[in-house]
Amino acid sequence: MSKGQQTRDRVLEIAEQTVLEKGFGATSIEELVAEAGITRSGFFYHFKDKNALALALLHRYIERDRQLQDQMLSRAFELTDDPLQAVLVGLKMFSEYVADMPKGHPGCLVATLCYQERLFDREVRDLYRDTVLAWRTRYHALLSEVASKYPPREAVDLEQLADAFSAITEGGIVLSRALGNPAVLPQQILVFRDYLKLLFSPRPN
């Protein structure tokens, strides 16, 4: 990795932590260059403005999230070829993953930027919208596979159910922070897991 790439990655790492702590609007270029030990011209060499920084942060975060989901789901389907059990295993893995974070989940960068969407141009806004829709598509496909084998006990819109996972994850992050209790998020993931287990469990004969 080149020195320039290392510098860029360091700025992105610092920026992500700062944005998650206090928001994008409150994050200044001055504090980023000071923390990274570079000049303002060095910053603008990598990012033409703060909007470009936001775009780079999103691409980086989305790729890491995609890799994490791929790894967990691949592992889950290695353990079982049953779609319901694979989804339940995957949620259990995710709950354990966030529970192992020493200070709790740092937050969702996509949601954090959505809260301040007026700061960004259409390219950034379209990217986080597309990301949320991609999450919906992925979870909807999984739940559709489950429902094809295990018809739900109650009528349910699978697309809305797919959105519920994102809503519960983001809401769990907010609750964890508000209550000062990192355990809330993994607990909420397990509550959602239990709901899916009840919803799709075969009816007794």
C-alpha positions in Angstrom: 0.0 0.0 0.0 1.4 3.4 -1.0 2.0 6.2 1.5 -0.7 8.2 -0.1 -3.2 5.4 0.3 -2.2 5.0 4.0 -2.8 8.7 4.6 -6.2 8.6 2.9 -7.2 5.5 4.9 -6.1 7.2 8.2 -8.1 10.3 7.4 -11.2 8.1 6.7 -10.7 6.2 9.9 -10.4 9.3 12.0 -13.3 10.9 10.2 -15.6 8.0 10.7 -15.0 7.8 14.4 -15.5 11.6 14.7 -18.7 11.6 12.6 -20.2 8.8 14.6 -19.4 10.5 17.8 -20.7 14.0 17.1 -22.2 14.2 13.5 -20.9 15.3 10.2 -21.7 18.9 10.5 -19.7 19.2 13.8 -16.7 17.5 12.2 -14.2 20.1 10.9 -11.5 19.6 8.4 -9.1 21.4 10.8 -9.5 18.7 13.5 -9.1 15.9 11.0 -5.9 17.2 9.6 -4.6 17.9 13.1 -5.4 14.3 14.2 -4.0 12.8 11.0 -0.8 14.9 11.2 -1.2 16.3 7.7 -1.8 19.8 6.1 -5.0 21.2 4.7 -3.5 20.9 1.2 -2.8 17.2 2.0 -6.5 16.8 2.9 -7.7 18.4 -0.3 -5.3 16.3 -2.3 -7.4 13.3 -1.3 -10.8 14.9 -0.9 -11.9 18.0 -2.9 -14.3 19.0 -0.2 -16.3 17.6 2.7 -19.0 16.2 0.4 -16.3 14.1 -1.3 -15.2 12.9 2.2 -18.8 11.9 3.0 -19.0 9.9 -0.3 -15.7 8.1 0.5 -16.8 7.4 4.0 -20.0 5.9 2.7 -18.3 3.7 0.1 -15.9 2.4 2.7 -18.6 1.7 5.3 -20.9 0.0 2.8 -18.2 -2.3 1.5 -17.2 -3.3 5.1 -20.8 -4.0 5.9 -21.3 -6.0 2.8 -18.3 -8.2 3.6 -19.4 -8.7 7.1 -22.9 -9.8 6.0 -21.4 -12.1 3.3 -19.1 -13.8 5.8 -21.9 -14.3 8.4 -24.4 -15.6 5.9 -21.9 -17.8 4.2 -20.9 -19.3 7.5 -24.6 -19.8 8.5 -25.4 -21.6 5.3 -22.3 -23.8 5.7 -23.7 -24.9 9.1 -27.2 -25.7 7.7 -28.9 -25.8 4.4 -32.3 -25.0 6.0 -33.1 -21.4 5.2 -34.9 -20.7 8.5 -32.1 -22.1 10.6 -29.5 -20.3 8.5 -31.2 -17.0 9.1 -31.5 -17.7 12.9 -27.9 -18.8 13.0 -26.9 -15.6 11.2 -28.8 -13.4 13.6 -27.2 -15.2 16.5 -23.8 -14.6 15.0 -24.5 -10.9 14.5 -25.8 -10.6 18.1 -22.6 -12.1 19.4 -20.5 -10.0 17.1 -21.9 -6.7 18.4 -21.9 -8.0 22.0 -18.2 -8.5 21.7 -17.5 -4.9 20.9 -15.8 -3.4 24.0 -17.7 -0.1 23.9 -20.7 -1.3 22.0 -21.6 -0.7 18.4 -20.2 2.6 17.2 -23.3 3.4 15.1 -24.5 3.3 11.6 -22.7 5.7 9.3 -25.5 5.6 6.7 -28.1 6.6 9.3 -25.9 9.2 10.8 -25.5 10.9 7.4 -29.2 10.6 6.7 -29.9 12.7 9.8 -28.0 15.6 8.2 -28.9 15.0 4.5 -29.2 18.7 3.7 -25.4 19.0 4.0 -24.9 16.7 1.0 -25.4 16.7 -2.7 -27.6 14.3 -4.6 -24.9 11.8 -5.2 -24.4 11.2 -1.5 -28.1 11.2 -0.8 -28.7 8.7 -3.6 -25.9 6.5 -2.3 -27.3 6.1 1.2 -30.8 5.6 -0.2 -29.5 2.9 -2.6 -27.7 1.3 0.4 -30.9 1.1 2.5 -32.8 -0.4 -0.5 -30.0 -2.9 -1.0 -30.3 -4.0 2.6 -34.1 -4.4 2.0 -33.5 -6.5 -1.2 -31.0 -8.8 0.6 -33.1 -9.5 3.6 -36.3 -9.8 1.5 -34.6 -12.5 -0.6 -33.6 -14.4 2.5 -37.1 -14.1 4.1 -38.8 -15.1 0.8 -36.7 -18.3 0.8 -37.7 -19.0 4.4 -41.4 -18.3 3.7 -41.4 -20.6 0.6 -40.5 -23.5 2.9 -42.2 -22.3 6.1 -45.4 -20.3 5.4 -45.7 -17.6 8.1 -48.2 -18.2 10.9 -49.6 -14.7 10.4 -50.1 -12.6 7.3 -46.9 -10.5 6.9 -45.4 -8.2 4.3 -41.9 -9.7 3.7 -40.6 -6.4 2.4 -41.7 -4.6 5.6 -40.3 -7.4 7.6 -37.0 -7.0 5.8 -37.0 -3.3 6.7 -37.7 -4.2 10.3 -34.2 -5.7 10.7 -32.6 -2.4 9.7 -35.0 -0.5 11.9 -34.4 -2.7 14.9 -30.6 -2.6 14.4 -30.6 1.2 14.2 -33.1 1.6 17.0 -31.0 -0.7 19.2 -28.0 1.4 18.6 -29.9 4.5 19.7 -31.4 2.7 22.8 -27.9 1.4 23.8 -26.5 4.9 23.7 -29.5 6.5 25.5 -29.4 4.0 28.3 -25.6 3.7 28.4 -26.0 -0.1 28.0 -24.2 -1.7 25.0 -26.1 -5.0 25.7 -29.4 -3.5 24.5 -28.5 -3.8 20.8 -27.6 -7.6 20.8 -30.7 -8.2 23.0 -32.9 -6.5 20.4 -31.4 -8.5 17.6 -32.2 -11.7 19.6 -35.8 -10.4 20.1 -36.2 -10.1 16.4 -34.7 -13.5 16.0 -37.2 -15.0 18.4 -40.0 -13.3 16.5 -38.9 -14.8 13.2 -38.6 -18.2 14.9 -42.2 -18.0 16.1 -43.5 -16.5 12.9 -42.1 -19.2 10.6 -42.1 -22.2 13.0 -44.2 -25.1 11.4 -47.6 -25.4 12.8 -48.1 -28.6 14.9 -50.1 -31.3 13.3 
